[in-house]
Amino acid sequence: MRRNLRTWLATAAAAFCTVLGTVVGVGGTAHAAGHTPVVFVHGYTGSASNWTTAMALFRTAGYSSDELYAYEYNSYGDNRTNASGLATFVSQVRSRTGASQVDIVNHSMGGLVSQWYIKQLGGQPYVRHLASLAGANHGTTSAYSCTIFVTCQQMSPGSSFIQTLSSGDETPGDTRYATWYSPCDGVIIPYTSTMLSGATNNYVACENHLTYLTDTIVLSAVRTFLAS
């Protein structure tokens, strides 16, 4: 009887470990099935707090907190360094969740950080979707007012940084790309700078540069895009 009991306990323990192994991702963190982790990338002078509304909306749609991440960086520093930091951050999210890819949602200058990571640092295979809200993807003349900072120099239309990003395929690989742009932006000038060749470019009739971050209609459209 004792031998049978020990055998049963050993079998049950092995079964438990097998089940545990299927639900615990790399790094020991449970990964909820069904959603690709989302990495939010803020813009110039922004922070992780910019994404409070977006994260709340995504959680309402069924995302767990373990699937939502906000990358913070020094928006006055070199965007090549910021992109390198994003590469490390994405790697950490993938390790934590066990996911092979992430979705990236960026705003304003975050478009440049995201694009440099994808095109120049080999990040494309790790990004399933890229959604750019009012991204400064081809620069903005607004950056002329702050060229004391290297990021504004890089964000100026025609800069070597912009030229590098714009050369070749703007939407490389199997990543799905979408942008949202508006003539009422007021910061991205010209507002068509956000558009990427090969992306699904969504015209928004009238959206202020910062209200993208709180507009639940736009954010819901982004969420729908990520689900496609």
SULBELHU-V95071 format. One record per residue. N is the residue number from 1. PSI is psi in whole degrees, -180 to 180 (* if undefined). OMEGA is omega in whole degrees, -180 to 180 (* if undefined). D_CENTER is the distance of its C-alpha to the mean C-alpha in Angstrom with 1 decimal. Layout:
N	PSI	OMEGA	D_CENTER
N	PSI	OMEGA	D_CENTER
This chain:
1	-43	179	57.8
2	-40	180	56.0
3	-42	179	55.0
4	-39	179	53.6
5	-43	179	51.7
6	-39	179	50.2
7	-43	-180	49.2
8	-43	-180	47.6
9	-40	180	45.6
10	-41	179	44.4
11	-42	-180	43.4
12	-40	180	41.5
13	-41	179	39.7
14	-41	180	38.6
15	-41	179	37.4
16	-43	-180	35.4
17	-35	178	33.8
18	-45	179	32.9
19	-44	180	31.2
20	-40	-179	29.4
21	-23	-178	28.1
22	-16	-177	26.4
23	-10	-180	24.4
24	122	-178	23.4
25	178	177	20.4
26	135	-179	20.4
27	0	174	21.0
28	14	-179	22.9
29	130	180	20.3
30	136	180	20.8
31	116	180	18.1
32	127	-179	18.4
33	152	171	18.8
34	-18	-180	17.4
35	132	170	13.7
36	133	178	10.9
37	143	-179	9.0
38	131	175	5.8
39	119	179	3.7
40	134	-177	4.2
41	113	-177	5.5
42	177	-179	9.1
43	-163	-178	11.7
44	128	-177	15.3
45	11	-179	17.2
46	-173	179	14.4
47	177	179	13.5
48	-29	-178	11.8
49	-16	177	14.5
50	-22	-172	13.1
51	15	-179	11.1
52	-49	-179	14.4
53	-45	-179	15.2
54	-45	-179	12.0
55	-40	178	12.2
56	-42	180	15.9
57	-42	179	15.6
58	-39	178	13.4
59	-38	177	16.0
60	-31	-179	18.8
61	2	175	17.6
62	-4	175	18.0
63	145	174	14.8
64	164	179	16.0
65	-27	179	15.0
66	-3	179	14.5
67	4	-175	11.6
68	123	-175	9.6
69	140	178	8.4
70	123	179	8.0
71	127	177	8.2
72	142	-179	11.4
73	171	179	13.2
74	103	-175	16.4
75	0	174	15.9
76	-6	-178	19.5
77	-179	-178	19.2
78	129	-179	18.7
79	-18	173	15.3
80	-39	175	16.2
81	-41	179	16.5
82	-38	179	13.3
83	-37	176	11.6
84	-39	176	13.9
85	-37	177	12.8
86	-39	178	9.1
87	-44	178	10.9
88	-42	-179	13.0
89	-46	179	10.4
90	-42	178	8.8
91	-41	179	12.5
92	-40	178	13.4
93	-43	179	11.2
94	-41	179	12.6
95	-42	-178	15.9
96	-40	-174	15.9
97	-19	-175	15.1
98	7	-179	16.8
99	146	179	14.2
100	-24	-179	14.3
101	165	173	10.8
102	164	167	7.3
103	140	178	5.3
104	131	173	1.9
105	120	-178	3.7
106	164	178	5.5
107	136	172	9.2
108	-124	-178	12.3
109	-18	175	12.5
110	-23	176	8.8
111	-40	180	9.2
112	-41	178	11.7
113	-45	-178	10.0
114	-45	-178	7.2
115	-39	179	10.3
116	-40	177	12.5
117	-46	-176	10.7
118	-46	-172	10.8
119	-34	-173	14.3
120	-21	-176	16.1
121	13	175	15.1
122	25	-176	15.1
123	-12	-172	11.5
124	-46	-178	11.9
125	-17	-177	13.6
126	3	-178	10.9
127	117	-179	8.3
128	-48	177	9.8
129	148	171	8.1
130	121	177	6.5
131	122	-176	7.2
132	115	179	8.6
133	113	-180	10.8
134	40	-179	13.7
135	142	177	12.1
136	49	-167	14.8
137	-26	174	14.4
138	21	178	18.2
139	172	178	19.0
140	140	179	20.8
141	-16	176	24.4
142	-25	-178	23.5
143	-17	179	22.6
144	-21	-177	26.3
145	-6	-176	27.1
146	33	-176	25.3
147	1	171	25.9
148	-23	180	27.3
149	140	-178	23.8
150	-34	180	22.4
151	-37	178	19.0
152	-35	174	21.0
153	-45	-180	23.1
154	-30	-177	20.2
155	-6	-180	18.9
156	136	179	22.4
157	135	178	23.1
158	-1	178	24.8
159	159	178	23.8
160	-32	178	23.8
161	-49	180	20.1
162	-42	-180	19.5
163	-39	178	22.2
164	-45	-179	20.6
165	-35	-175	17.3
166	-15	-178	19.4
167	145	178	21.8
168	-153	-177	21.9
169	122	-180	19.5
170	-17	-178	16.6
171	68	-171	14.8
172	157	172	15.9
173	-161	-178	16.3
174	-3	177	15.7
175	139	175	12.0
176	131	-174	12.2
177	141	174	11.3
178	147	176	11.9
179	158	174	12.5
180	126	-175	14.3
181	153	-174	17.1
182	142	177	20.3
183	-15	179	23.7
184	7	-175	23.8
185	-56	177	20.8
186	-14	180	23.2
187	-44	176	20.8
188	106	-176	19.4
189	120	-2	22.7
190	153	-175	23.4
191	-22	179	20.9
192	-6	178	20.8
193	-27	-177	19.0
194	-31	-174	15.6
195	141	177	16.8
196	134	177	16.0
197	125	-179	18.9
198	-7	179	18.3
199	166	168	15.5
200	105	-175	16.3
201	115	-174	16.9
202	115	178	17.5
203	127	177	20.2
204	123	-170	20.4
205	-49	179	24.0
206	105	-179	23.7
207	125	175	20.7
208	151	-175	20.7
209	-43	-176	18.0
210	-23	-176	17.3
211	-11	170	18.1
212	-34	-174	15.0
213	-15	-178	13.6
214	-2	-179	16.6
215	106	-175	17.6
216	-23	177	17.5
217	-48	178	18.6
218	-45	-178	15.6
219	-34	176	13.2
220	-37	177	15.3
221	-38	176	15.0
222	-46	179	11.3
223	-43	178	11.9
224	-41	177	14.7
225	-43	-179	12.8
226	-25	-180	10.6
227	-9	-175	14.0
228	*	*	15.6
